[in-house]
Amino acid sequence: MDRPIKYLTKKGEIRYRVSYYYKNSYGILKRSSKGGFLTSKAAKIFARTKEEELENNLYRIPEKLTLGNFLNMWLDVIKLHVKLTTYNFYIGACKHFKDLYDLPLINLTPKILESFYNDKLIHGNLAFDNKPLSPTTICHINRVLGIALRYAMKNDLLMRNVASLVRLPAKKAYEYQWYTMEDISLLDKLITGTYIEWPVRLAFRLGLRRGEVSALQWQDIDFENRICTVNKNLVYISGKSYLSTPKTKYGMRKIPLSVNLANALRRLKLKQAEEMSESGLTQTDETNVCLTPFFDPYNPDYLTRAFRQFLKTTGKKYGLKNIRFHDLRHSFASIAIYECNIPPELVSKMLGHATSSFTVDIYGHASSNVQSLAAEKFDSQFNSLK
């Protein structure tokens, strides 16, 4: 304990501040202070009491605290501070460390992590069907681990963040893939009448993400003004669906609907209402636009798998290359910029990007054109909804 220091407040009042010392779980001497005391004696009493309290109730790091237990503890804490989509990503990243769950947290070293990552690059992960992890995945899960270990350091559970000391494999630059207008026209015909018709169509017609497709409700469709409002994201955690807001404010956006697309959605709504009524259900404004045959919202992960399977069977038969569901969004942007000559600034807003420069970095520059014709220009390439 230091000698209390006298100081003046902003109101000109005399107060005392005192510093006190204690040792953390590693035996390292720490210093803290507190002010606002009316007398020097009061400050001393507080400091003396605080030092005794910290000494008697010193939290010792449990040597048996394993990495698995710590990550579960961290996930419980971080859940309250991040978006559900981010939390779900963190859960998936932590599962990759299952082989190290029994390792005491304090025994985790850069060497152990590097050996672990090298093994996963070659042999894969048991928790994920032994599929080898890509360098990009390794970098992603190490970043999540680093965030967790920073929390451990903040709470005196670790002296250093070993994730920041690991030598990571070089990430391969992702090459964006997309369909041309010819490909999209073919896909539009092939999906008509299938169970993934509308999730896929909304992805390449409006540039929606899979979670946005799954979350879209009829109240988000303004038929009178032909506007689609994107303000929700659907995520599945432990088998349960949750609606979350977009990750950033730019994800909240309004997308114009062409006449044909708006009319097709109107017909879909009527058809859906009839089918739900036959099953004893009632369609409401909060009913999802895209529903499974059992009238449940689509799990975004299911859309990824179903689209992949569709391309492996029907798509392959007709010469469509394999792309991800998310690449339908890239196809929308690419066609809009390169084939429909829609300004990148407008495409950026429709995609929910923070800046148009980000859109340009991905898709390049496109010649300028009249913004108000964007939706109709894109729609003119399709005939299936007329």
RATA-V891421 format. One record per pair of residues at least 12 apart in sequence whose C-alpha atoms are under 8 Angstrom apart, sorted by the first residue. I is the first residue (numbers start at 1). J is the second residue. D is the distance in Angstrom with one decimal. If there is no record, write none. Layout:
I/J/D, I/J/D
This chain:
1/18/7.5, 1/19/5.8, 1/20/4.4, 1/21/6.2, 1/44/7.8, 1/47/6.4, 1/48/7.0, 2/18/6.4, 2/19/5.4, 2/20/6.5, 3/18/6.6, 3/19/7.7, 3/44/7.7, 4/16/6.0, 4/17/5.4, 4/18/4.5, 4/19/7.3, 4/40/5.9, 4/43/6.5, 4/44/6.9, 5/17/5.2, 5/18/6.3, 5/40/7.9, 6/40/7.9, 14/38/7.1, 15/35/7.2, 15/36/5.4, 15/37/5.4, 15/38/5.2, 15/39/6.9, 16/35/5.7, 16/36/5.9, 16/37/5.0, 16/38/6.4, 16/39/6.3, 16/40/6.0, 16/43/6.6, 17/33/7.0, 17/34/5.6, 17/35/3.8, 17/36/6.4, 17/37/6.7, 17/43/6.7, 18/33/5.6, 18/34/5.7, 18/35/6.3, 18/43/5.9, 18/44/7.1, 18/47/6.8, 19/31/6.9, 19/32/5.7, 19/33/4.1, 19/34/6.6, 19/47/7.0, 20/32/5.6, 20/33/6.0, 20/47/5.5, 20/48/7.7, 20/50/7.6, 20/51/6.6, 21/51/6.5, 22/51/6.2, 22/54/6.6, 22/55/7.0, 23/55/7.7, 24/58/7.3, 24/59/7.7, 24/156/7.0, 25/58/7.1, 25/59/6.1, 25/60/5.0, 25/61/6.0, 25/156/6.4, 25/157/7.6, 26/60/7.9, 26/61/8.0, 26/156/7.8, 26/159/8.0, 61/157/6.2, 63/104/6.6, 63/105/7.9, 63/106/7.2, 64/104/5.8, 64/105/7.9, 65/104/5.6, 65/105/6.0, 66/101/6.3, 66/102/5.4, 66/103/5.3, 66/104/4.1, 66/105/4.9, 67/100/6.8, 67/101/5.0, 67/102/6.4, 67/103/5.8, 67/104/5.9, 67/105/4.8, 68/97/8.0, 68/98/7.2, 68/100/7.3, 68/101/3.9, 68/102/6.3, 68/103/7.8, 69/101/7.3, 70/105/7.4, 71/94/7.0, 71/148/7.1, 74/148/6.5, 74/151/7.7, 75/87/7.7, 75/90/7.7, 75/91/7.3, 83/244/7.2, 83/245/7.9, 83/247/6.7, 84/235/7.0, 84/242/7.9, 84/244/6.4, 85/235/6.2, 85/244/7.7, 85/247/7.9, 88/235/7.8, 88/236/7.8, 88/237/6.3, 90/144/6.5, 93/140/7.6, 93/141/5.0, 93/144/6.7, 94/141/7.2, 94/144/7.7, 94/145/7.4, 95/127/7.2, 96/125/6.9, 96/127/6.9, 96/128/7.9, 96/141/7.5, 98/127/7.3, 105/158/8.0, 106/157/7.7, 106/158/6.5, 108/162/7.4, 109/162/5.9, 110/162/5.3, 110/163/6.7, 110/165/6.0, 110/166/5.2, 111/166/7.5, 113/163/7.6, 113/166/7.0, 114/166/6.2, 114/167/6.9, 114/168/7.6, 117/138/6.7, 120/132/5.7, 120/133/5.7, 121/133/5.0, 121/134/6.3, 121/135/7.2, 135/168/7.9, 135/169/5.5, 135/170/6.3, 135/171/5.2, 135/172/7.1, 136/170/7.9, 136/171/5.1, 136/172/6.9, 138/168/7.5, 138/169/7.7, 139/168/6.6, 139/169/7.6, 139/171/7.5, 142/163/6.2, 143/163/7.5, 145/163/6.5, 146/161/6.6, 146/162/7.6, 146/163/5.0, 146/164/6.5, 149/161/5.7, 149/162/7.8, 149/163/7.5, 176/327/7.5, 176/330/7.5, 176/362/7.9, 177/323/6.7, 177/327/6.1, 177/330/7.1, 177/331/7.6, 178/323/7.1, 178/327/5.5, 178/328/6.5, 178/330/5.6, 178/331/4.4, 178/334/7.2, 179/328/7.4, 179/331/5.2, 180/331/6.9, 180/334/7.9, 180/335/6.6, 181/335/6.4, 181/339/7.6, 181/381/7.7, 183/320/6.9, 184/204/7.8, 185/381/7.5, 185/382/6.6, 187/315/7.8, 187/320/7.9, 188/201/6.9, 188/384/7.2, 189/384/6.8, 190/314/7.7, 190/315/8.0, 195/292/7.2, 195/293/7.4, 196/303/7.6, 196/306/7.6, 196/307/7.5, 198/290/6.4, 199/213/6.0, 199/214/7.4, 199/290/6.3, 199/303/7.7, 200/307/7.9, 200/325/7.7, 200/328/7.6, 203/325/8.0, 203/326/7.9, 203/328/5.8, 203/329/5.7, 203/332/7.8, 204/328/4.9, 204/329/5.5, 204/331/6.4, 204/332/5.0, 205/332/6.3, 206/255/7.2, 206/329/7.7, 206/332/7.0, 206/350/7.6, 207/328/7.1, 207/329/4.3, 207/330/7.3, 207/331/8.0, 207/332/5.4, 207/333/6.9, 207/350/7.3, 207/351/6.0, 208/329/6.1, 208/351/7.1, 209/326/6.4, 209/329/6.7, 210/300/5.5, 210/303/7.2, 210/304/8.0, 210/325/7.3, 210/326/6.8, 211/233/4.9, 211/234/4.8, 211/235/6.4, 211/300/5.5, 212/230/7.0, 212/232/6.2, 212/233/4.8, 212/234/6.5, 213/233/8.0, 213/290/7.3, 214/233/7.4, 214/234/5.9, 214/288/7.4, 214/289/8.0, 214/290/6.5, 214/297/6.1, 214/298/5.4, 214/299/6.9, 214/300/6.5, 215/232/5.8, 215/233/5.3, 215/234/4.9, 215/243/6.9, 215/288/6.6, 215/297/7.5, 216/230/7.2, 216/232/7.1, 216/288/5.7, 216/289/5.8, 216/290/7.4, 217/285/6.8, 217/286/5.5, 217/287/5.5, 217/288/4.2, 217/289/5.1, 218/269/7.9, 218/284/7.7, 218/285/5.1, 218/286/6.2, 218/287/6.1, 218/288/6.3, 218/289/5.7, 219/285/4.7, 219/286/6.1, 223/262/6.4, 223/266/7.7, 226/256/6.0, 226/257/5.0, 226/258/7.0, 226/259/7.4, 226/262/6.2, 227/254/6.3, 227/255/5.7, 227/256/4.7, 227/257/5.5, 228/254/5.6, 228/255/5.1, 228/256/6.3, 228/257/6.7, 229/252/7.6, 229/253/6.0, 229/254/4.5, 229/255/6.4, 230/251/7.3, 230/252/5.6, 230/253/5.3, 230/254/6.1, 230/255/7.7, 231/245/6.2, 231/246/6.4, 231/251/7.1, 231/252/4.8, 231/253/6.8, 232/244/5.7, 232/245/4.7, 232/246/5.8, 232/252/7.9, 233/245/5.8, 233/246/5.9, 234/299/7.9, 234/300/7.5, 235/299/7.3, 235/300/7.0, 236/299/6.5, 236/300/7.7, 241/299/7.7, 250/349/7.8, 250/352/5.1, 250/353/6.1, 250/354/5.6, 251/351/7.7, 251/352/4.5, 251/353/7.0, 252/352/6.9, 253/349/7.2, 253/350/7.0, 253/352/6.4, 254/350/7.2, 255/350/5.7, 256/375/6.3, 257/375/6.3, 258/375/5.3, 258/376/5.5, 258/379/6.3, 259/376/7.7, 260/379/7.3, 260/385/6.0, 260/386/5.9, 261/379/7.6, 261/385/6.6, 263/385/8.0, 264/385/5.7, 264/386/7.6, 269/289/7.4, 276/295/7.5, 303/325/7.3, 304/324/7.0, 304/325/5.5, 307/324/7.7, 307/325/6.3, 308/322/7.3, 308/323/7.6, 308/324/6.9, 308/325/7.5, 333/347/6.5, 333/351/7.8, 333/363/7.4, 334/363/6.2, 336/374/8.0, 336/378/6.8, 337/363/7.7, 337/365/7.5, 337/366/5.3, 337/367/7.7, 338/366/5.8, 338/367/8.0, 340/374/7.7, 340/377/6.4, 340/378/6.5, 341/366/5.9, 341/367/5.5, 341/368/6.3, 341/369/6.1, 342/366/7.0, 342/367/7.3, 342/368/6.4, 342/369/5.8, 342/370/7.5, 342/371/6.9, 342/374/6.1, 343/366/6.2, 343/367/6.6, 343/368/5.1, 343/369/6.4, 343/371/7.3, 344/356/6.2, 344/359/6.6, 344/360/6.5, 344/365/6.9, 344/366/6.6, 346/371/7.1, 347/359/7.7
